[in-house]
Amino acid sequence: MTARPAPRLPWLAAGEAFPAVEQAWGPEDPVPGLLAAGGALDVETLANAYRRGIFPWFSDGQPILWWSPDPRMVLRVPDFRLHRSLRKTLRRFQDDPACEVRFDTAFDAVIEACAHSPRPGQSGTWIVADMVRAYQALHRAGMAHSVETWVNGELVGGLYVVAIGRAVFGESMFARATDASKIALAALVSFCRRENLPLIDCQQNTRHLASLGAGEIPRRRFVSEVQALAAQPGPTWRFDSVYWSALMDPKPAAP
């Protein structure tokens, strides 16, 4: 049987519109989910991409690569699984006056730390220098935020997200102390529950994300939900210790 030739990958000029996400490579193609190459990483382009369910992901020596996988891994905020061990860790964290969660006080430090923390099984990082600068600009534009775990005045872990309106897109995390990134994720979930933000995009399926309650949904549904959420006014990104109750002591659902 003759092998199916790979479809031609669209090459974007700076400022050129993205192709429809349905044109992304499918399961029979060499790299499922790949949509286009080229373009630019300016704030407007990144914002337009995320609103359409598209994100950049590439390594040093590669052009900018744009992705829109189908299905899409998402964490429905009410479905987050707070495992017993993490609940105990969070109790200790809350009871220690030297421990705190902050939002957006050290975004540059968080993304730099994520860039130097390869994912399991990878020797390098996809957060190349151009990506760092791009997301720093997105942060200054109010569309990227850091969730930070601090102990004794030291940044020991955290994560960063893209947030447009009420749509939240998880990007990367790091830890310099045990459970520091998990604490940051729990804080993000607490904030999302408090502010009624319904989902966190996780992009791709991993066993770890599934263990936390994330699951796959069809890309068409994901894009539809994201576009609706992105068009709504977003919350003020700040964290208060009372927000923990939304995760640790949730109110029972009304009958």
C-alpha positions as CSV (number, residue, x, y, z in Angstrom):
1,M,0.0,0.0,0.0
2,T,1.3,3.4,-0.9
3,A,1.9,5.7,2.1
4,R,-0.4,8.7,2.3
5,P,1.6,11.9,1.5
6,A,1.6,14.5,4.2
7,P,-0.6,17.5,3.5
8,R,1.2,20.8,2.8
9,L,1.7,22.9,5.9
10,P,0.6,26.5,5.5
11,W,3.3,29.0,6.0
12,L,2.1,32.3,7.5
13,A,3.5,35.8,7.0
14,A,3.5,38.1,10.0
15,G,0.0,39.3,10.6
16,E,-1.6,36.8,8.2
17,A,-4.8,35.1,9.5
18,F,-4.7,31.6,10.8
19,P,-6.2,28.8,8.7
20,A,-9.3,27.1,10.1
21,V,-8.4,24.7,12.9
22,E,-10.1,21.9,11.0
23,Q,-7.1,22.1,8.6
24,A,-4.7,20.9,11.3
25,W,-3.0,17.6,10.6
26,G,-5.0,14.6,11.7
27,P,-4.2,11.2,13.2
28,E,-3.0,9.8,9.9
29,D,-0.6,12.6,9.3
30,P,3.0,12.8,10.5
31,V,2.4,15.2,13.4
32,P,-1.3,15.3,14.5
33,G,-2.5,18.7,15.6
34,L,0.0,20.8,13.6
35,L,-1.8,23.6,11.9
36,A,0.7,26.1,10.4
37,A,4.2,27.5,10.6
38,G,5.7,31.0,10.5
39,G,3.9,34.2,11.5
40,A,4.9,36.2,14.5
41,L,4.7,36.1,18.3
42,D,3.4,39.6,18.9
43,V,0.6,40.2,21.5
44,E,-2.2,40.5,18.9
45,T,-1.2,37.3,17.1
46,L,-1.0,35.3,20.3
47,A,-4.3,36.6,21.6
48,N,-6.0,35.8,18.3
49,A,-4.5,32.3,18.3
50,Y,-5.7,31.5,21.8
51,R,-9.2,32.8,21.1
52,R,-9.4,30.3,18.3
53,G,-8.0,27.3,20.2
54,I,-4.5,27.6,18.7
55,F,-1.1,27.8,20.6
56,P,2.6,28.0,19.6
57,W,5.0,25.2,20.4
58,F,8.4,24.8,18.9
59,S,12.1,24.2,19.8
60,D,15.3,26.1,19.1
61,G,16.2,25.9,15.4
62,Q,12.6,25.4,14.3
63,P,10.2,28.1,12.9
64,I,7.2,29.1,14.9
65,L,4.8,26.1,14.9
66,W,1.1,26.5,15.6
67,W,-1.0,23.7,17.0
68,S,-4.7,22.8,17.5
69,P,-5.0,19.2,18.6
70,D,-8.2,17.2,18.4
71,P,-9.3,16.1,20.9
72,R,-8.2,18.7,23.4
73,M,-7.3,18.0,27.1
74,V,-9.1,20.3,29.5
75,L,-9.6,20.4,33.3
76,R,-13.2,21.2,34.2
77,V,-12.6,23.2,37.4
78,P,-15.3,21.4,39.4
79,D,-13.7,18.0,38.4
80,F,-10.3,18.8,39.9
81,R,-9.3,15.8,42.1
82,L,-7.7,17.0,45.4
83,H,-5.8,13.9,46.5
84,R,-5.5,13.2,50.2
85,S,-1.7,13.8,50.3
86,L,-2.0,17.2,48.6
87,R,-4.9,18.2,50.9
88,K,-2.6,17.5,53.9
89,T,0.2,19.5,52.3
90,L,-2.2,22.4,51.7
91,R,-3.4,22.3,55.3
92,R,0.2,22.6,56.5
93,F,0.9,25.3,53.9
94,Q,-2.0,27.4,55.1
95,D,-1.1,27.1,58.7
96,D,2.4,28.3,58.2
97,P,2.8,32.1,58.2
98,A,6.0,31.8,56.2
99,C,4.1,30.3,53.3
100,E,1.9,32.2,50.8
101,V,0.6,32.2,47.3
102,R,1.0,35.4,45.2
103,F,-0.3,36.3,41.7
104,D,1.8,38.3,39.2
105,T,4.6,39.5,41.6
106,A,7.3,37.6,39.8
107,F,6.1,36.7,36.3
108,D,9.5,37.0,34.6
109,A,11.1,34.8,37.3
110,V,8.4,32.2,36.9
111,I,8.6,31.9,33.1
112,E,12.4,31.8,33.2
113,A,12.3,29.0,35.8
114,C,9.8,27.1,33.6
115,A,12.1,27.5,30.7
116,H,14.9,25.9,32.6
117,S,12.7,23.0,33.8
118,P,12.4,20.4,31.0
119,R,9.3,18.2,31.0
120,P,9.8,14.6,32.0
121,G,11.5,12.6,29.3
122,Q,12.7,15.7,27.5
123,S,16.3,17.0,27.6
124,G,15.5,20.5,26.4
125,T,12.7,23.0,26.6
126,W,10.0,24.3,24.3
127,I,10.1,27.7,26.1
128,V,12.8,29.2,23.9
129,A,14.0,32.8,24.3
130,D,11.5,34.1,21.7
131,M,8.7,32.5,23.7
132,V,9.8,34.0,26.9
133,R,9.9,37.5,25.5
134,A,6.5,37.0,23.8
135,Y,4.7,35.8,27.0
136,Q,6.4,38.6,29.0
137,A,4.8,41.0,26.5
138,L,1.5,39.2,26.9
139,H,1.8,39.6,30.7
140,R,2.4,43.3,30.4
141,A,-0.8,43.4,28.2
142,G,-2.8,41.8,31.0
143,M,-3.3,38.5,29.3
144,A,-0.8,36.2,31.0
145,H,-0.5,35.6,34.8
146,S,1.8,33.9,37.2
147,V,0.7,31.8,40.2
148,E,3.6,31.7,42.7
149,T,4.4,29.6,45.7
150,W,6.5,31.5,48.3
151,V,8.2,30.1,51.4
152,N,10.2,32.3,53.8
153,G,10.3,35.0,51.1
154,E,11.7,32.7,48.5
155,L,10.0,31.7,45.2
156,V,10.0,27.9,45.3
157,G,7.5,27.0,42.6
158,G,4.8,28.3,40.3
159,L,3.1,28.3,37.0
160,Y,1.9,30.7,34.4
161,V,-1.3,30.9,32.3
162,V,-2.8,32.8,29.5
163,A,-6.1,34.4,30.4
164,I,-8.4,36.1,27.9
165,G,-11.7,37.2,29.3
166,R,-12.9,34.1,31.3
167,A,-10.9,31.6,29.3
168,V,-7.9,30.2,31.1
169,F,-5.0,28.3,29.3
170,G,-2.5,26.5,31.4
171,E,1.1,26.8,30.1
172,S,3.9,25.5,32.2
173,M,5.0,25.0,35.9
174,F,8.2,24.5,37.9
175,A,9.1,23.5,41.4
176,R,12.2,24.0,43.5
177,A,10.7,22.4,46.6
178,T,8.4,19.3,47.1
179,D,4.8,19.9,45.9
180,A,5.5,23.6,45.2
181,S,4.0,23.5,41.7
182,K,1.1,21.4,42.9
183,I,0.3,24.1,45.5
184,A,0.3,26.7,42.7
185,L,-2.1,24.6,40.6
186,A,-4.4,24.1,43.6
187,A,-4.3,27.8,44.2
188,L,-5.3,28.4,40.5
189,V,-8.2,25.9,40.8
190,S,-9.3,27.7,44.0
191,F,-9.2,31.0,42.2
192,C,-11.1,29.7,39.3
193,R,-13.8,28.2,41.5
194,R,-14.1,31.4,43.4
195,E,-14.5,33.4,40.2
196,N,-16.7,30.9,38.4
197,L,-14.1,30.2,35.6
198,P,-15.2,26.8,34.3
199,L,-12.2,25.3,32.6
200,I,-8.5,25.3,32.3
201,D,-7.0,24.3,28.9
202,C,-4.3,21.6,29.3
203,Q,-3.5,21.3,25.6
204,Q,-2.3,17.7,25.5
205,N,-3.2,14.5,27.3
206,T,-0.8,13.2,30.0
207,R,-1.3,10.6,32.7
208,H,-0.6,13.2,35.4
209,L,-3.3,15.6,34.1
210,A,-5.8,12.7,33.9
211,S,-5.0,11.8,37.5
212,L,-6.0,15.3,38.5
213,G,-9.4,15.1,36.8
214,A,-8.6,16.4,33.3
215,G,-10.1,14.8,30.3
216,E,-10.4,15.1,26.5
217,I,-13.2,16.9,24.6
218,P,-13.6,17.3,20.9
219,R,-11.8,20.4,19.4
220,R,-15.0,21.8,18.0
221,R,-16.6,21.9,21.5
222,F,-13.4,23.3,23.0
223,V,-13.2,26.1,20.5
224,S,-16.9,27.0,20.9
225,E,-16.5,27.2,24.6
226,V,-13.3,29.2,24.5
227,Q,-14.7,31.8,22.1
228,A,-17.7,32.3,24.3
229,L,-15.6,32.6,27.5
230,A,-13.0,34.9,25.9
231,A,-15.7,37.4,24.9
232,Q,-16.8,37.9,28.5
233,P,-15.2,40.2,31.0
234,G,-12.5,38.5,33.0
235,P,-11.8,38.7,36.8
236,T,-9.2,40.7,38.7
237,W,-6.2,38.4,39.0
238,R,-5.3,38.4,42.7
239,F,-5.2,35.8,45.4
240,D,-6.5,36.0,48.9
241,S,-6.1,33.2,51.5
242,V,-9.9,33.0,51.8
243,Y,-10.0,31.6,48.3
244,W,-8.6,28.3,49.6
245,S,-12.1,27.5,51.0
246,A,-13.4,27.1,47.5
247,L,-11.2,24.0,47.2
248,M,-10.7,22.8,50.7
249,D,-14.2,23.3,52.1
250,P,-16.5,23.6,49.1
251,K,-20.2,24.3,49.7
252,P,-22.5,21.4,48.8
253,A,-24.4,21.8,45.6
254,A,-28.0,23.0,46.0
255,P,-30.6,20.3,45.8
